[in-house]
Amino acid sequence: MMHNEAFMNEKMDYKLLYIRLKKCLLRIILFTLAGALLGGVIYLLVQSAKMGTIYQSFSQFRIQYAYDPSGQAEQFYNAYTWNDLLHADPVMDRMFAAMQGRADYKEIMVPYDDAAIKELLRGETIRAYVPSDRRIVNVEVQAENPEQCALIQESMEQALIDYVATDPALSGAELIRSDAPVLLVWNNNLWRAVIFGAVLALLLALFAWWFYYILDDSLYTIACAEKRYPYPVAGISIKGESHFDTALQKNLSYLSRNHPAANQLSLEDIASKDTQSLRQNGAILLLPFGRRNGKQIDRVISFLKTQDIPIICLIITAADGKFVREYYRNDKPE
């Protein structure tokens, strides 16, 4: 029977941990990449659903202020003033009239009617701001498609220049830059979403692997079997090799010296064997390598003890040759 307390408290075999982690490394990497892809896709879907497709144009004006020794007029026109001015009736009426002057106005502004267009223009469609130089006014226009954005931009540029010409505090406005509408890329956190998805997937993969590892009661090494069971371990046989290596043969010969007729039994053979014969000759248990069958081994050992069948030794069978060579550094296990 397994020494359960000793097994649960046994020290970590870091080399075994490393080899088994390395074996699953490709799966972990693929899961991490899938998490990165999923994070990016989810971000783009949320961004598209929440923000929609927006086009934005950019216009820049140079404003000439009327001569004012006190400088009050220039101080009055700050960023908030220009933004409010663009949404006020004197500019909005001129902008709407300029839009209606286009022959394709109705076609471009579908599905909006005149009332809806006015509401649209007074909303967040147009935004003005002033950089450090008060003589420069920047205006951004946003719309659902490039045609609407371009029409609103052209009408706004004409309306603002026409209005400035009527304001006694201003002597003129010049359009010095007019950028065509482009698809607006919102604050792009795509890479953050990708990295977050990758890190989250990596942590989940490592946690799942660790959980799998600590619950795995398979036999991988001689030391593992010796710590779990109070029986000598003759050695490990490699999968695909029909003969035992020299060390295993010597150990087996020595351990069975008092039971020359001992039966070599797999876990599946126990039920079909004659227990009386096994009591007389003893049993050499063949325990499969890496099969997650610790409970089955416990059950078989419990059965043999109950039947007073002596267990001569254990042999770990059908082991992965690559694993054994790597774990024992190319030396045959003793």
C-alpha positions in Angstrom: 0.0 0.0 0.0 1.2 3.5 -0.8 2.5 5.5 2.1 -0.1 8.3 1.6 1.3 10.7 4.2 4.8 10.3 2.8 3.6 10.7 -0.7 1.7 13.9 0.0 4.7 15.4 1.8 7.4 14.1 -0.5 9.8 16.7 -1.8 9.5 18.3 -5.2 11.5 16.6 -7.9 12.5 19.7 -9.9 14.1 17.7 -12.7 10.9 15.7 -13.2 8.9 19.0 -13.0 11.2 20.6 -15.7 11.0 17.6 -18.1 7.2 17.3 -17.8 6.8 21.1 -18.2 9.0 21.1 -21.3 6.9 18.3 -22.8 3.8 20.4 -22.5 5.5 23.7 -23.5 4.2 23.7 -27.0 0.6 23.3 -25.8 1.1 26.1 -23.3 2.6 28.3 -26.1 -0.3 27.6 -28.4 -2.8 28.2 -25.7 -1.1 31.5 -24.9 -1.2 32.6 -28.6 -4.8 31.6 -28.7 -5.4 33.8 -25.7 -3.6 36.7 -27.4 -5.7 36.3 -30.5 -8.9 36.0 -28.5 -8.1 39.1 -26.5 -7.5 41.1 -29.7 -10.7 39.8 -31.4 -12.8 40.6 -28.3 -11.3 44.1 -28.0 -12.0 44.8 -31.7 -15.6 43.5 -31.4 -16.3 45.6 -28.3 -14.7 48.6 -29.9 -16.7 48.2 -33.0 -20.0 47.7 -31.2 -19.4 50.5 -28.7 -17.8 53.1 -30.9 -18.9 52.2 -34.4 -17.1 53.3 -37.6 -16.2 57.0 -37.5 -14.5 59.2 -40.0 -12.8 62.4 -39.0 -11.6 65.5 -40.9 -9.3 68.3 -39.8 -9.4 72.0 -40.6 -7.1 74.7 -39.4 -7.8 78.5 -39.6 -5.6 81.5 -39.0 -7.7 84.3 -37.4 -6.9 88.0 -37.7 -8.2 90.0 -34.8 -9.3 93.6 -35.2 -7.0 96.2 -33.6 -7.7 96.5 -29.9 -5.2 98.3 -27.7 -6.6 96.6 -24.6 -6.3 93.1 -26.1 -9.7 92.1 -24.7 -11.1 90.8 -27.9 -8.2 88.3 -28.4 -8.5 87.2 -24.8 -12.2 86.6 -25.3 -11.8 84.1 -28.1 -10.4 81.1 -26.3 -11.0 77.4 -27.0 -14.4 77.3 -25.4 -15.5 80.4 -27.2 -14.7 79.0 -30.6 -16.3 75.7 -29.9 -19.5 77.4 -28.7 -19.4 79.8 -31.6 -19.4 76.9 -34.1 -22.6 75.6 -32.5 -24.3 78.9 -32.3 -27.0 80.0 -34.7 -25.0 82.6 -36.7 -22.5 79.9 -37.8 -25.0 76.9 -37.8 -27.4 78.8 -40.1 -24.7 79.6 -42.6 -23.4 76.0 -42.4 -26.8 74.5 -43.0 -27.4 76.9 -46.0 -24.1 75.9 -47.5 -25.0 72.2 -47.2 -28.3 72.8 -48.8 -26.5 74.5 -51.7 -25.0 71.2 -52.7 -27.1 69.3 -55.3 -26.3 65.9 -53.7 -27.0 67.2 -50.2 -30.1 64.9 -49.6 -28.4 61.9 -51.1 -25.3 62.2 -48.9 -27.1 63.0 -45.7 -29.4 59.9 -45.9 -31.1 58.9 -43.6 -31.2 62.3 -41.8 -33.9 64.8 -42.5 -33.4 68.6 -42.0 -34.3 68.6 -38.3 -32.1 65.6 -37.6 -29.2 67.2 -39.5 -29.4 70.3 -37.3 -29.4 68.2 -34.2 -26.4 66.3 -35.6 -24.5 69.4 -36.2 -25.2 70.8 -32.7 -24.0 67.6 -31.1 -20.5 66.1 -31.0 -20.0 66.2 -34.7 -18.0 69.4 -34.7 -15.3 70.3 -32.2 -13.1 73.3 -32.1 -10.0 73.9 -30.0 -7.2 76.4 -29.8 -3.6 75.4 -29.4 -1.0 77.7 -27.7 -1.3 80.4 -30.4 -4.7 82.1 -30.1 -4.5 83.0 -33.8 -4.9 79.4 -34.8 -8.2 77.5 -34.5 -8.4 73.8 -35.2 -11.7 72.2 -36.1 -12.4 68.4 -36.2 -15.5 67.0 -37.9 -16.7 63.4 -37.3 -19.3 61.5 -39.2 -20.4 57.9 -40.0 -19.0 57.9 -43.5 -16.4 59.9 -45.4 -19.0 61.6 -47.8 -21.0 63.1 -44.9 -17.8 64.1 -43.1 -16.5 65.9 -46.2 -19.8 67.7 -46.8 -20.0 68.9 -43.2 -16.3 70.0 -43.2 -16.7 72.0 -46.4 -19.9 73.7 -45.2 -18.2 74.5 -41.8 -15.2 76.0 -43.4 -17.3 78.2 -45.6 -19.6 79.2 -42.8 -16.8 80.1 -40.3 -15.0 82.3 -42.9 -18.3 84.0 -43.8 -19.2 84.6 -40.1 -15.7 86.0 -39.2 -16.1 88.6 -42.0 -19.2 89.9 -40.1 -17.7 90.0 -36.6 -16.3 93.5 -35.8 -13.9 92.0 -33.3 -12.3 89.9 -36.1 -10.7 91.2 -39.3 -10.6 87.9 -41.2 -10.0 84.2 -41.3 -7.9 82.2 -43.6 -8.1 78.4 -44.1 -4.5 77.2 -43.9 -5.1 73.4 -43.7 -7.9 71.1 -44.8 -7.4 67.4 -44.4 -9.7 65.0 -46.1 -11.7 62.6 -43.8 -9.9 59.5 -42.6 -11.1 56.5 -40.7 -10.7 57.4 -37.0 -8.6 55.0 -35.0 -9.7 55.4 -31.4 -7.3 55.2 -28.6 -5.8 52.0 -29.8 -5.4 49.6 -26.9 -5.3 46.6 -29.2 -1.8 45.6 -28.2 -2.7 45.9 -24.5 -5.7 43.7 -25.1 -3.5 41.2 -27.0 -0.9 41.2 -24.2 -3.5 40.9 -21.5 -5.1 38.0 -23.3 -1.8 36.3 -23.7 -0.8 36.8 -20.1 -4.2 35.6 -18.8 -4.1 32.5 -21.1 -0.5 31.8 -20.0 -1.5 32.0 -16.3 -4.5 29.8 -16.9 -2.4 27.3 -18.9 0.2 27.1 -16.2 -2.4 26.8 -13.4 -4.2 24.0 -15.3 -0.9 22.3 -16.0 0.2 22.6 -12.3 -3.2 21.3 -11.1 -2.8 18.4 -13.5 0.7 17.8 -12.3 0.0 17.7 -8.6 -3.0 15.4 -9.1 -1.0 13.1 -11.4 -0.3 9.9 -9.4 1.6 8.2 -12.3 4.9 6.6 -11.9 7.8 8.2 -13.8 11.0 7.4 -11.9 12.5 4.7 -9.6 12.7 7.2 -6.8 9.0 8.1 -7.2 8.0 4.4 -6.8 10.4 3.9 -3.8 8.8 6.9 -2.0 5.3 5.7 -2.5 5.5 2.0 -1.9 7.3 -0.1 0.8 8.7 -2.5 -1.8 12.0 -2.6 -3.7 12.0 -1.3 -7.2 14.1 -3.4 -9.6 14.2 -0.8 -12.3 12.6 0.6 -15.5 12.0 -1.1 -18.8 11.9 1.0 -22.0 8.9 0.8 -24.2 9.7 -1.1 -27.4 12.6 -3.0 -25.9 12.0 -6.7 -25.4 14.8 -7.2 -23.0 15.7 -5.7 -19.6 18.9 -3.7 -19.3 21.8 -5.2 -17.3 21.1 -3.3 -14.1 17.4 -4.3 -14.1 18.3 -7.9 -14.8 20.8 -8.0 -11.9 18.3 -6.4 -9.5 15.5 -8.7 -10.5 17.8 -11.8 -10.1 18.9 -10.7 -6.7 15.4 -9.7 -5.4 13.8 -12.9 -6.6 16.6 -15.2 -5.3 14.3 -16.7 -2.7 11.3 -16.9 -5.1 12.7 -18.3 -8.4 9.1 -19.1 -9.6 7.7 -15.6 -8.9 5.1 -14.5 -11.4 5.6 -11.2 -13.3 2.1 -9.7 -13.2 0.6 -6.7 -14.9 -2.2 -4.9 -13.1 -4.8 -6.5 -15.4 -3.4 -10.0 -14.8 -4.1 -10.1 -11.1 -7.8 -11.1 -11.2 -7.2 -14.0 -13.6 -4.3 -15.6 -11.6 -4.6 -18.4 -9.1 -4.1 -16.8 -5.7 -2.9 -20.1 -4.1 0.0 -20.2 -6.6 0.8 -16.6 -6.1 1.0 -17.1 -2.3 3.6 -19.8 -2.8 5.7 -18.1 -5.5 5.1 -14.4 -4.9 4.4 -11.6 -7.4 6.6 -9.2 -9.3 4.4 -6.3 -10.1 4.7 -4.6 -13.5 3.6 -1.0 -13.1 3.0 1.0 -16.3 4.9 4.2 -16.8 2.9 7.5 -16.8 -0.6 6.1 -16.9 -2.3 8.1 -14.1 -3.3 4.9 -12.4 -2.1 5.3 -8.9 -5.5 4.4 -7.4 -5.5 1.2 -9.5 -2.1 0.3 -8.2 -3.2 0.9 -4.6 -6.2 -1.4 -5.2 -4.0 -4.2 -6.6 -1.5 -3.9 -3.8 -4.3 -3.9 -1.2 -5.7 -7.1 -2.8 -2.3 -8.8 -2.7 -1.8 -7.9 0.9 -5.2 -9.1 1.8 -4.5 -12.4 0.1 -1.1 -12.7 1.8 0.6 -12.8 -1.5 4.2 -11.6 -1.1 5.3 -8.8 -3.4 8.9 -9.5 -4.4 9.6 -6.2 -6.2 8.2 -3.6 -8.6 9.2 -2.9 -12.2 8.1 0.3 -14.0 7.3 -0.8 -17.6 6.8 0.7 -21.1 8.7 3.9 -20.1 9.3 6.6 -22.6 12.9 6.1 -23.7 13.5 9.8 -24.4 12.2 10.7 -20.9 14.4 8.1 -19.2 17.5 9.1 -21.0 17.0 12.8 -20.3 16.1 12.2 -16.7 19.0 10.0 -16.0 21.4 12.0 -18.3 21.8 9.2 -20.8 22.8 6.7 -18.1 20.8 3.5 -17.8 18.7 3.6 -14.6 19.9 1.4 -11.8 
